[in-house]
Structure formats: C-alpha cells, structure tokens
C-alpha cells in the first residue's frame, strides 16, 4: 500500500506518519523542508522534497498512490489572500487525485466549511472540499474543532493569568487534541472498506466554553487563569501587530463567524466524531511545562 502524507511535520501529520509506520506501511512524505523531519521517522519513510503549491511536483509525488492524506499549511506570505491560497492548493490536490486515480483521500478540513462562505479563511478549505468532490473520487473531509495547541500561542498571556479569545465566555464549541485527528485519519487511510464522498467531524471529548476551558487549565497547570472576551477590533489589532496583512487579518477574524449560537455543525457529536483526549490531560502534559519554562 502506498500512502502519501502531505505536511508530515505538523501536529496531525506527524501522528499519521507514526501510526502508518507502526501499522507496517512505509509512507511517502511530501515535505517542503525534509531536513526538519524527525530522522528516526524519515528512515522508515520515503521522503520527497515537494512544495504543495507546485502542482507538477504534487502530481509527480503522488503517482501510484493508493491513499492520500492532504493537509494545507497556512501561507508564509503575510500579505497573501488565505482563501485564494487554500483554493490553489486544493486545485493541486484535486488534479493529483484525478490524474493519478488515487483510491481514497482524507482531507484535513474544519468545522465551518459546510457554510461554504462567510467563515474567513475556512472558506478556502471549503473550496478544497468542493474541488476534491468534483473529481468523483472517494474522499473523506475531516471537519475538526478548536485545537488545544492553539493555546500555546497564549502562553505569555496565561502567565499573566488571562486567556483571551474573540468569543463569548458562554459559547460552547468542540475542543480537541490534534493528535487524535491523526488517529482518525490513519485509520481511514488504512481502511479500504469505504467509498464515495464522506464527511466526518472530529469533536474531541466534549464541547467547552471559554470559561470552562480556563477553569480546566487552571486546575491542570496549577496556575489561576481567567477567561476574557476581546472585541473583534482588538483581535484584528493584535493580528496586525503580529505583522499580518489585511487579507490575513480578515481571514483569521472571519473564522469567528463559526463561533455563533446559530451555527450548527453538519456532522453532530456521535461515537464517530468523539475522540478521547481531554483538555485537562493535554494541558497537564503540554501547557503546564510551557507555562513553567523559563520561570525561576
């Protein structure tokens, strides 16, 4: 079985790669910078240097593939339009699937892609879903909730005792460990018993409000953290201060459209969408050391 994995160095992709290797598969890894991959992993995989923005390279790298795990990394250009960027990557994936007759594709999408528009940069993932669907091939869209790892960008703020986000304190949404997405993806890539176009959400173990997340983090890390809602304009200001251009700022800010009471995910919470790792366990294992790092 030839399984090709795009973006194999990320939180999700690296987990997929490890599980495929443990299952006895030698995966083919598409990496823009192969030297950054874990050497212990690379020796059990076929590593190809490939830029996912290069359609010809993607087609060459996926020849004879039985299965493809497609992940679209964010653009490194702060002035680029993220929706157009994802749409271009999606076109490359769809071309490879069609020209190479890839048997099944698992695509890392997001909750909110079902809106098709009005969800910021998630609209670009929706375009990729549509492009893959148009191939008529067997494809699974994994629509995932809010990653625990997003919290690592707020370590300094949480050291000061505050968890900030542009969402109401009482808005509940799925929170999850991206490693659990990797487990769902690997299982589907290895399974040949499905076909057609499918959607499967990955919702983590439970829906959490920002206030509940702060309370869990406080207990798991031993550091008191309070939740605070910030305005959309304050959120945009922080993104601009980080060096992002206007289109990137609107792409990130627009994702908050999913965080509304009137939004209902197409794929609801069931045994198929619920994954096991709790925020408490993840925060103790990863966030606590990050908060303690560099602290006398």
Secondary structure, DSSP 8 states (H G I E B T S, - for coil): --EEEESTTSHHHHHHHHHHHHTT---EEEESSGGGS-HHHHTTSEEEE--TT-HHHHHHHTTT-SEEEE-----S-TTS-HHHHHHHHHHHHHHHHHHHT-SEEEEEEETTGGG-SSSTTHHHHHHHHHHHHHTTSEEEEEEE-EEGGGGGGGHHHHHTTEEEESS-TT--EEEE-HHHHHHHHHHHHH--S--SEEEEEE-BSEEE-HHHHHHHHHHHHTS--EEEE--HHHHHHHHHHTT--HHHHHHHHHGGGGSSTT---SS-SSTTTB----HHHHIIIIIHHHHHTT--
